[in-house]
């Protein structure tokens, strides 16, 4: 594990990649689920909003740990951990 006094790896970029990947997957799965629900019958605006909020909360909760880990890595200049996250979330 590399530990420097100053991290040359951009942790904000790594977090942005995580967020972008999560948003992409959320949107794909949300569209798929809403299409299935609508095919089964009428979906009210309230039901649609509830499903959308659920998808947002799930993604936020699932990505909270990687985000926190990257913030910790930035504080300790753990470039290896940051680079790994950037690779995983391309």
Secondary structure as UniProt FT lines:
FT   HELIX           11..40
FT   HELIX           45..75
FT   TURN            76..77
FT   HELIX           79..88
//
